[in-house]
Amino acid sequence: MFMYNKIWNKIKEYDVITIYGHVIPDGDCYGSQIGLKNAILDNFPSKKVYALGSGVPKFFPLIGEMDIIDDDIIKNSLAIILDTGNLSRVEDQRYSLAKHIVKIDHHLLQEHFGDPEVILNDKISCTEIIGDMLLSLNLKISKETALPLFLGLITDSGRFLYQPIPENAYRVAGALSSTGIDIQSLYDLLYEVDEKILRFRGYIYTHYKKTKNGVIYLTISKEVIKEYGLDYNTCASLVNSVAGIKGSPIWVFFSESESGLVRVELRSKGVPVQPTAVKFGGGGHVQAAGCRLDTLEDYKYVIDDLDKVLGEHLQCLKKN
């Protein structure tokens, strides 16, 4: 409650607030930005609030678009950075022009910045933190605020499949739902699939590889991405297509961009992959993390590290 009050009091001090998320925004990042923006406007209608970055265009018709502003507006603003523990991963680097920075995040601590700096890694999503703050401070929550916050909850929790789910997450979800949001339309949009993605999943299932200890991985070249008419971010986001394969608690996608840089998505069940992501300049959650590589050929170093991690994990299980 104390930290929530500090955040809200800082918001009260500024007439202009700019809200930032991480590169390659997901449902939680985008939902946090739009949700917090609308929450501030719910309670302070006269303030000027802007959510900056690319967002998740798929949800724009239902939840709202991102804002485009010039530097002069940012220079007079309070910057609130959401859902990232690294300043280098903030999508719009103009946050540095702002008068003051606030940080709200739920990832493991990697870099101190912001005052207040609120890091609650027992929360399943950044939107859970924002929702919990609004409820704890007894603030107004409109449907326009609740829907994007609900999006972040269900996407970062895997539709509440990733255990353990803290009791508070269900409390926040219930409160958001009680505003009368259109959950069905949100799920319909969430599960809508382009035919190009269906065809690409066929490629995934026929081309993934497995290490000696059971790490599942797929390298996706820019040529393959072009062949299927997709982009490298979309391909990387399909990493959970190979989740749940028996005997393989770690799975990884390497997706090459047009420039040759590679987006790496690491996932696991019961095995920490975040330390490996950190070794290669990335970060994230213990069992869901990401990083970047300079070339696709460098995938071998990540896989070697993960195979070693999994081998040690399996040895520990045998001893116990």
N, C-alpha and C positions, 0 to 999 in steps of 0.2 A: 504493500500500500504506500509506503514512504517513497519508493522509487517512482511509482505511478504518479504520485502527487508532484514530484519534482519535474517529471516530463510535462504534465499538464500545466503547471505553473510557468514553465519555460515557454510553452505554446502561447499562454496568455500574454506574454511580454511582447510578442511580435505581431505586426499587422500582416506580414507576408511570410508564408511558410512554403518551402520547396521540399519535396519528398523524393528520395532516391532509392533505387534498388540495385541488384547485382546484374552483371553481364549475363546474357542469355536468360532472361527472367522466366520463372516458372509460375505456376498457379499461386503459390504462397507469396512470392515476391510481388507479383502484379496485384493480387488480392489485398495484400498488406498496404500497398501504396494507395490504391483506390479507396479501400476501406477506411484508412486513416484520414485521407483527404475528406471524404464525405462525413466522417465522424466530427472532424473539426468544424466543418461547415454546418452540421446539424446543431452544434452547440455555440458556434460563433459565426453567424451568417454574414457578418460584415468583413470577415477576414478574407484575404486573397490566398488561395491554397492551390499549389500546382504539383501534379505527379509527373515526374520526368523520366524519360527512357522509352524503350520500345514496347513494353508491356507484352501481352499475349493477344494478338489481333483476333484470334478465333473467338474470344469472349467479348470483344468490343461491342457488338450489337446488344448484348444482354447486360453488360456491366459498365461499360464506358471506355472512352478513348483516353490516351495519354495527352499531356499538355506540351505545347511548344512555346517557349518564352526566350527572351533575349537576356544577355548577361546582366544588364542594368537591374532587372527585377531580382535576380539571384543575389546581387551585391547587397541588397537591403533585406535579405530574408534570413530566417532560421532554417538551417538545413537539417532534415531528419533522415538518417540513413538506416534502411531496414534490411533485414534478412541477409546480411553479410558481415563477416568478421574481418575482412581485409579491405582497406581503402583502395588498393589496386584493382579490386574486383567491382568497384562501383561503376555502373554503366556510364553515367553522365559525370565526367570528372570535374564539371564546373561547380560541384559542391564546395570546392576549395575557395570559391569567391564569396561564399556566404559569411555572414557576421558571426555565426555560432553554429556548432554541430551537436546534434543529439544522436545517439546510437541505440537502436532496439534490435536485438538479435537472439536467436535460440541455438546457434552453433557453438561448438567448443571454442574457447577463447584462443585467438591467434594474434591479435593486435589490439592494443588499447587505443581508443580514440573516443571523442565525444564526452559531453558533460550536460546532463547525466548520461552514463553508459550503462544500459540495462541489458544484461546477458542472462537469460533464463533457459539453460539447455535441458531443463526437465520438461519444457513445453514442446509439443509435437510440431508446432508451426509458429511463425512470427504472428500470424493472424490470431492464434490463440492468446498470445501476449496482449495484443491490442484489444481483443474482445474482453479478456479478463480485466484489463485496465478500465475499460468503459463501464463494465458491470461493477467493479470494485468502487469506482468513484460515482456511481449512480448517475451516469451521464446518458443523454438521449441517444438512442440507436434507431435510426430509420431503416427501412427496407434497403435503401440504396447503400447503406453502410453494411448491413448484415449480410447481403448476398456475396459481395467480394470476400468478406471475412470467412464466410462458410466455404467458399471455393478453396481458400488456402488451407483450411482445416482438412477437407476431404482429399485434396491432392497430396499434401505432405504426409498424411497418415495412410495413404493407399486405400482410401475409402474406409478408414478405421480397421484395416487389416494388419498393419504393422504393430506388433505387440512389443512391450506393454503400452497400452494407451492409458494415460493418466485419467483419473476420474474427472479432473477439472476440465479436460477437453470435451467430455460429453456434456458437462454443465454449460460450457460456453456454446457448444453446438445447439443445445436445447434452447438456450436463450435467444440465439440468432434465429432459429427456426420459428420461435414463437412470435416474431415480428410479422410473419405472414409471407415470407419470401417464397418465390417460385422455384422450389428445389427440383421439381420434375424437369423444367426447362433447362436447368443447369446441368443435370445428369444427361439429358438428351444431347446437349451440345458436347459434353465431356466425352461421351462414347461414340459420337459421330466419326466415322472413318472414311477417308478418301480411298478410292479404289487403287490409287498408286501405292498407298501404304500397304494395302492387302497384298499386292503383287510383290512388294519389297520384303514382306514377312516370309514369303516363299524362299527368297534369296537367303534370308537369315537362317532359316531352318535347314538349308542344304549346304551352308558354307561355314557355320561356326566350327571352332576347333576346341580341343580340350587338352590341358596339360596332364602330366603324369599323376599329379595329385588331385586333379579334378577341376581346375579353374577353367570355366567356359569363357571363350573370348572370340571376338569377331573384328577383323580389320576391314574398314570400308573405304575404298579409294575414291577419289573425286571422280574418276571415270565411271565407276559403278553408280555413284550418286546421280551423275548426269544421265546415265542410261535409264534410270528409273524415274527421272523427272522430279527429283526431290532436292532438298538442301541438306547440308551436313548437320545442322542443328536438329532437324526432324529425324534424321537417321539415328543420331546419337540418343535422342529421347526415347527410342524404341528398345532400349537396353533390357527392359523387363520382359521382352518377348521370350527370353531364354531363362527367365526365373523359374525356380522350382524343379529343375532337372535333377533327378535322383543322383546322389553322390557328388553334387557340384554346388557347394554353398557360396561360391564366389563367381560372379559373371561380369564381364567387362566389354564395352564397345569402344573402338577407336574410329572416329569419323573425321575424314580429311576434308578441309575446306579448299576452296579454289586457290587460295594463296599458299597452300601446303601445310598450314598450321593444323594441328589435330586436336579435336575435342575428345577427352577421355571421360567416360562415365563408368564408375565402379559401384557395384552393388553386392550385397552379401546377406546371408542369413546366419547370424551367430558368430561371425568372424570379423574383427575390425579391419576395415579397408581404408579408413580415414588417414592413418599414419602413412600408408603408401602414397596417397594423394598428396599429403604434405611434403613428402620427400621430393616430389616432382613439381612443387610450386603451387599446389592446389589446396583443397580443404573440403569441408562439408561435415556430414554426420558420421558417426562411427561405422554405420553399415550402408551409407549412401553418400558417396563423395565424387569429386571430379577434379580434373587438372588439364593442363595443356602440354602438348609436345611440339617441338619444332618440325619434326618430320614423322611420317608414318612408320619408317623403319625403326624408330626408337621404341615402338610398342614392346619390343623384346625385353627391354629393361624393366618395364612395369610388370610384365607377365612373370619374369624371373623372380621379382620381389614378391609378388602375390603368391606364386607357387611355393616359395619358401615359407611364407606366412601360413599358408594352408597346410603345408607339410608339418610344421611345428604344432599347429592347432590339432591336427589328427593324432600326432604323437602324444599330446597331452590327454586327449580323450582316451587313448589306449591305456595310459598309465592309471587313469581314474576309473 
